[in-house]
Amino acid sequence: MDISHRVRVEKAPHRLEEAHVELFTPGALQFLYDLIAEFDGEVEKLLRRRLERRLYIKQGKWKPEFRNRSEDLEWTIERLPARLQNRKLDLGDVSPANTTNFVDSLYAKVQGIQVDFDDGHCPTWRNTVQGLQNVNRAVRGSLPGGPADIGQCPILMLRPRAFNMTEHHCMVDGKEVIGPLFDFALLIYHNAKRMAEAEIGPYFYLSKIEGPNETQLWNKIFTWTEHRLQLSKGTIKACVLIENILAAYRMEDILHSIKDHAIGLNCGIWDYSASIIAKFGDSADFLIPDRNKYVNMGQPFLRNYMKLLINVCHKRGALATGGMAAKILPPGKSAGNMVDDIIDSVKLAKSVEITAGVDGFMIYDQRMIDAINELWQQKCPADNQLRILPDVEYITAESLIKIPEGGVTMKCLEHNITVALLFIYHWFTGSGVFYLNGAVEDSATAEISRSQIWQWIRHRASIEDAKSETTAVTRALVYAMLENVISKAYKSWCSSIPDRKRLLSSKYVLLEIISAREYIEYITTYLNDNHKFRTLHNKNDKLESKL
């Protein structure tokens, strides 16, 4: 079979012709074809199941309840390899397409690197090809500026896209390929054997999982791949991100469904909070207030979620990891006191998670590594905290969706507008992250920002600090504030004509998202499928798009 007729891949982005040749070999294309042929039908069933769940919820039939068939069974996950037993500190949002940052990460004094093709990565064809090539070369010790021995580096925790994303630049038998299968196929085919020989993988993060049927599918993909590539059973390992409210009720079964390949579960409070709006936001009962009122582990609905996750993991021998500290340090030596204050605030917040029993978490800014390593040494000199089993007897199903009370402040509304607008703007530039007010922003923070705007408009959320006749969030108010944010950008940093055009396009896209009659489930899906985004980057990369 001439595989080139069955698998059609977009030509190489300008100046990445060598990377294209390295990646899309006949063997890699055959593996991708066979993987799609085996599992694409099951992915379609998974996506239909998501639609069915959404309709079920909209019909008012869903009730908060724990439904875990594996809860009363005696089981544990397979014993973790030595390098996975201590993963106290990972670097998060490391897009391998950002070569400089990726190379720096390979030398960092951390246990792992979240090699991100999802939340911290903008999937232009250029970024995807560059990122895949950089991973391949890092594993082979041939990445320019990178270390010669990947076995001496932090573990690469590969994070493919989630099931909501499509790779528009690849077609198999006339059908565009689902993003996670594309990423997984190229990563695993080129790197699995070398990683296995070095006893450093291949290991994965699985994001945006809604239920055990989805991890069960991943488990089948892993088993099929191990057989196909002649890897020992259980070589492939994965950590599942519990960042969807529906998944929180099925944690036990999710872990059980992937137990032969499991590392553990991970908390992600930004996407988790946004998912509550995604699933239940039509009801005013689930109106999430100003983020300053809820984004901390002191809030019962988040604290209970984390404790439950730790309990589920530890009683099954799996690692429980927390989210990412998004704060970044200011540049320059003159910011000494400010640096100390920021580090202290991060240590204080992460101390709460360590005390709760997490085995690790992520940070973004590499300049914090020494301070956070010291924190771990003080709080937990052992490899992990599997001995800690939090009391969860008091945690009810209802407590996971008991939303904190409170309204909205104008400051938070403006912040949400700014984050959502600038995320779209930077996505159009080809970047999945940007910096704002001393923090890194990615799709997770953009997700909660734009979700809250949509929800606050829908339910006319009350404004606590209103100084005019406006006492509730309305679309007119948001439009006016958006114009003000753009005006400030024009006066400060957005001066060139291309930048202004891009910002104006971002404005109209955001208006579409926050005004939609039906909630748009994922901002990244909406942007990835947007003709403006695809046309802009295909033109920049000199692509003809004649698949």
Backbone hydrogen bonds, N-H to C=O, Kabsch-Sander energy under -0.5 kcal/mol:
donor,donor_aa,acceptor,acceptor_aa,energy
3,I,1,M,-1.1
5,H,2,D,-1.8
6,R,3,I,-1.0
7,V,3,I,-2.7
8,R,6,R,-0.6
8,R,171,M,-3.2
9,V,7,V,-0.6
10,E,169,H,-3.0
14,H,541,D,-0.9
16,L,13,P,-2.4
20,H,16,L,-2.1
21,V,17,E,-1.9
22,E,18,E,-2.2
23,L,19,A,-2.2
24,F,20,H,-2.4
25,T,23,L,-1.4
29,L,25,T,-2.6
30,Q,26,P,-2.2
31,F,27,G,-2.2
32,L,28,A,-2.5
33,Y,29,L,-2.5
34,D,30,Q,-2.6
35,L,31,F,-2.5
36,I,32,L,-2.4
37,A,33,Y,-2.8
38,E,34,D,-1.8
39,F,35,L,-2.2
40,D,36,I,-2.7
43,V,39,F,-2.1
44,E,40,D,-2.2
45,K,41,G,-1.7
46,L,42,E,-2.1
47,L,43,V,-2.5
48,R,44,E,-2.2
49,R,45,K,-2.3
50,R,46,L,-1.8
51,L,47,L,-1.7
52,E,48,R,-2.4
53,R,49,R,-2.4
54,R,50,R,-2.3
55,L,51,L,-2.3
56,Y,52,E,-2.5
57,I,53,R,-2.3
58,K,54,R,-2.3
59,Q,55,L,-1.8
60,G,57,I,-2.0
61,K,56,Y,-2.0
62,W,56,Y,-0.5
65,E,63,K,-0.6
67,R,65,E,-0.6
67,R,249,Y,-1.2
69,R,67,R,-0.6
71,E,68,N,-1.3
73,L,70,S,-1.4
75,W,73,L,-0.8
77,I,316,R,-2.6
78,E,259,K,-1.6
84,L,81,P,-1.4
85,Q,81,P,-0.9
85,Q,82,A,-0.8
86,N,82,A,-0.5
90,D,361,F,-2.1
91,L,112,G,-1.8
92,G,363,I,-2.5
94,V,114,Q,-1.5
95,S,93,D,-1.2
98,N,95,S,-1.6
99,T,97,A,-1.5
102,F,98,N,-2.6
103,V,99,T,-2.7
104,D,100,T,-2.3
105,S,101,N,-2.1
106,L,102,F,-1.4
107,Y,103,V,-0.6
107,Y,104,D,-1.2
108,A,105,S,-1.2
110,V,108,A,-1.7
111,Q,89,L,-2.2
112,G,89,L,-1.5
113,I,155,I,-2.6
114,Q,91,L,-3.3
115,V,113,I,-1.3
115,V,157,M,-1.9
116,D,94,V,-2.2
116,D,114,Q,-1.1
117,F,115,V,-0.6
117,F,159,R,-2.7
121,H,118,D,-1.7
124,T,122,C,-2.0
128,T,124,T,-2.5
129,V,125,W,-2.5
130,Q,126,R,-2.8
131,G,127,N,-2.9
132,L,128,T,-2.4
133,Q,129,V,-2.3
134,N,130,Q,-2.5
135,V,131,G,-2.0
136,N,132,L,-2.3
137,R,133,Q,-2.7
138,A,134,N,-2.2
139,V,135,V,-2.4
140,R,136,N,-1.5
141,G,137,R,-0.7
141,G,138,A,-1.0
142,S,137,R,-2.8
143,L,137,R,-0.9
146,G,143,L,-2.9
150,I,148,A,-0.6
152,Q,149,D,-1.7
153,C,150,I,-1.4
155,I,111,Q,-2.5
157,M,113,I,-3.0
157,M,155,I,-0.9
158,L,156,L,-1.0
158,L,203,Y,-2.4
159,R,115,V,-3.0
165,M,162,A,-1.9
167,E,177,V,-2.9
168,H,166,T,-0.9
170,C,167,E,-1.1
171,M,8,R,-2.7
172,V,175,K,-2.7
173,D,6,R,-3.1
173,D,171,M,-0.5
175,K,172,V,-1.1
177,V,167,E,-0.8
177,V,170,C,-1.9
179,G,165,M,-3.0
182,F,178,I,-1.8
183,D,179,G,-2.6
184,F,180,P,-2.7
185,A,181,L,-2.4
186,L,182,F,-2.1
187,L,183,D,-2.5
188,I,184,F,-2.9
189,Y,185,A,-2.2
190,H,186,L,-1.4
191,N,187,L,-1.4
192,A,188,I,-2.1
195,M,191,N,-2.5
196,A,192,A,-2.7
197,E,193,K,-2.5
198,A,194,R,-1.7
199,E,196,A,-1.0
200,I,195,M,-2.6
203,Y,156,L,-0.7
204,F,237,K,-2.2
205,Y,158,L,-2.4
206,L,239,C,-2.6
207,S,205,Y,-0.6
209,I,241,L,-0.7
214,E,211,G,-1.4
215,T,211,G,-1.1
216,Q,212,P,-2.3
217,L,213,N,-1.2
218,W,214,E,-1.8
219,N,215,T,-2.5
220,K,216,Q,-1.9
221,I,217,L,-2.3
222,F,218,W,-2.8
223,T,219,N,-2.4
224,W,220,K,-2.6
225,T,221,I,-2.4
226,E,222,F,-2.7
227,H,223,T,-2.0
228,R,224,W,-2.5
229,L,225,T,-3.0
230,Q,227,H,-0.6
231,L,226,E,-2.9
235,T,232,S,-2.0
237,K,202,P,-1.8
238,A,261,H,-2.4
239,C,204,F,-2.8
240,V,264,G,-2.4
241,L,206,L,-2.9
241,L,239,C,-0.5
242,I,240,V,-0.6
242,I,266,N,-3.0
243,E,241,L,-1.3
247,A,244,N,-0.6
248,A,244,N,-1.3
249,Y,245,I,-0.6
249,Y,246,L,-0.9
250,R,247,A,-1.6
251,M,248,A,-0.6
254,I,250,R,-2.6
255,L,251,M,-2.6
256,H,252,E,-2.3
257,S,253,D,-2.4
258,I,254,I,-0.7
258,I,255,L,-0.8
259,K,256,H,-1.4
261,H,258,I,-2.1
262,A,259,K,-0.6
263,I,238,A,-2.7
264,G,238,A,-0.8
265,L,319,L,-1.7
266,N,240,V,-2.2
267,C,321,T,-2.5
268,G,242,I,-0.9
272,Y,268,G,-2.2
273,S,269,I,-2.1
274,A,270,W,-2.3
275,S,271,D,-2.2
276,I,272,Y,-0.9
276,I,273,S,-0.6
277,I,273,S,-1.1
278,A,274,A,-2.4
279,K,275,S,-2.5
280,F,276,I,-2.5
281,G,277,I,-2.2
283,S,280,F,-2.1
286,F,283,S,-1.7
287,L,284,A,-1.5
288,I,286,F,-0.6
290,D,407,G,-2.3
293,K,290,D,-2.6
294,Y,291,R,-1.4
295,V,291,R,-2.8
296,N,294,Y,-2.6
299,Q,296,N,-1.7
302,L,299,Q,-1.0
303,R,299,Q,-3.2
304,N,300,P,-2.9
305,Y,301,F,-0.7
306,M,302,L,-2.2
307,K,303,R,-2.6
308,L,304,N,-2.5
309,L,305,Y,-1.9
310,I,306,M,-2.5
311,N,307,K,-2.5
312,V,308,L,-2.6
313,C,309,L,-2.4
314,H,310,I,-2.8
315,K,311,N,-2.0
316,R,312,V,-0.5
316,R,313,C,-1.2
317,G,314,H,-1.2
318,A,313,C,-3.0
319,L,263,I,-2.6
321,T,265,L,-2.4
321,T,319,L,-0.5
322,G,360,G,-3.0
325,A,362,M,-2.4
326,A,324,M,-0.8
328,I,438,G,-2.3
335,A,332,G,-0.9
336,G,333,K,-0.7
339,V,335,A,-2.7
340,D,336,G,-2.1
341,D,337,N,-2.2
342,I,338,M,-2.3
343,I,339,V,-2.6
344,D,340,D,-2.4
345,S,341,D,-2.1
346,V,342,I,-2.2
347,K,343,I,-2.7
348,L,344,D,-2.3
349,A,345,S,-2.1
350,K,346,V,-2.7
351,S,347,K,-1.9
352,V,348,L,-1.1
353,E,349,A,-0.9
354,I,350,K,-2.4
355,T,351,S,-2.8
356,A,352,V,-1.8
357,G,353,E,-1.2
357,G,354,I,-0.6
358,V,353,E,-2.0
359,D,320,A,-3.7
360,G,320,A,-0.7
361,F,88,K,-1.9
362,M,323,G,-1.8
363,I,90,D,-1.9
364,Y,325,A,-1.3
365,D,327,K,-0.6
366,Q,364,Y,-0.6
368,M,365,D,-1.7
369,I,366,Q,-1.3
372,I,368,M,-2.4
373,N,369,I,-2.8
374,E,370,D,-2.1
375,L,371,A,-1.8
376,W,372,I,-2.3
377,Q,373,N,-2.2
378,Q,374,E,-2.1
379,K,375,L,-2.6
380,C,376,W,-3.4
388,I,385,Q,-2.1
392,V,390,P,-0.5
395,I,392,V,-1.3
396,T,394,Y,-0.5
400,L,396,T,-0.6
400,L,397,A,-0.9
401,I,398,E,-1.5
402,K,399,S,-1.0
403,I,401,I,-1.3
408,V,462,S,-2.3
413,L,409,T,-2.3
414,E,410,M,-2.5
415,H,411,K,-2.2
416,N,412,C,-2.8
417,I,413,L,-2.2
418,T,414,E,-2.5
419,V,415,H,-2.8
420,A,416,N,-2.5
421,L,417,I,-2.5
422,L,418,T,-2.7
423,F,419,V,-2.2
424,I,420,A,-1.8
425,Y,421,L,-2.4
426,H,422,L,-2.8
427,W,423,F,-2.4
428,F,424,I,-2.2
429,T,425,Y,-1.0
430,G,426,H,-0.7
430,G,427,W,-1.0
431,S,426,H,-2.9
434,F,441,E,-1.8
436,L,439,A,-2.6
439,A,436,L,-0.8
440,V,326,A,-2.7
441,E,434,F,-3.4
443,S,119,D,-1.5
446,A,442,D,-2.2
447,E,443,S,-2.1
448,I,444,A,-1.7
449,S,445,T,-1.9
450,R,446,A,-2.6
451,S,447,E,-1.9
452,Q,448,I,-2.3
453,I,449,S,-1.8
454,W,450,R,-2.2
455,Q,451,S,-2.5
456,W,452,Q,-3.2
457,I,453,I,-2.3
458,R,454,W,-2.3
459,H,455,Q,-2.2
460,R,457,I,-0.9
461,A,456,W,-2.0
463,I,471,T,-2.9
464,E,408,V,-3.0
464,E,462,S,-0.6
465,D,408,V,-0.6
466,A,463,I,-0.8
471,T,469,E,-0.7
473,V,461,A,-2.3
478,V,474,T,-2.3
479,Y,475,R,-2.7
480,A,476,A,-2.2
481,M,477,L,-2.5
482,L,478,V,-2.6
483,E,479,Y,-2.1
484,N,480,A,-1.7
485,V,481,M,-2.3
486,I,482,L,-2.3
487,S,483,E,-2.4
488,K,484,N,-2.2
489,A,485,V,-1.9
490,Y,486,I,-2.4
491,K,487,S,-1.6
492,S,488,K,-1.4
493,W,489,A,-0.7
494,C,489,A,-3.3
495,S,493,W,-1.3
500,R,496,S,-2.2
501,K,497,I,-2.5
502,R,498,P,-2.3
503,L,499,D,-2.4
504,L,500,R,-2.4
505,S,501,K,-2.2
506,S,502,R,-2.1
507,K,503,L,-2.0
508,Y,504,L,-1.8
509,V,505,S,-2.0
510,L,506,S,-2.5
511,L,507,K,-2.4
512,E,508,Y,-1.8
513,I,509,V,-2.0
514,I,510,L,-2.7
515,S,511,L,-1.2
516,A,512,E,-0.6
516,A,513,I,-0.6
521,E,519,Y,-0.7
526,Y,522,Y,-1.9
527,L,523,I,-2.3
528,N,524,T,-2.8
529,D,525,T,-2.0
530,N,527,L,-1.0
534,R,530,N,-2.2
535,T,531,H,-2.8
536,L,532,K,-2.3
537,H,533,F,-2.0
538,N,534,R,-2.3
539,K,535,T,-2.2
540,N,536,L,-2.1
541,D,537,H,-2.1
542,K,539,K,-1.2
543,L,538,N,-3.1
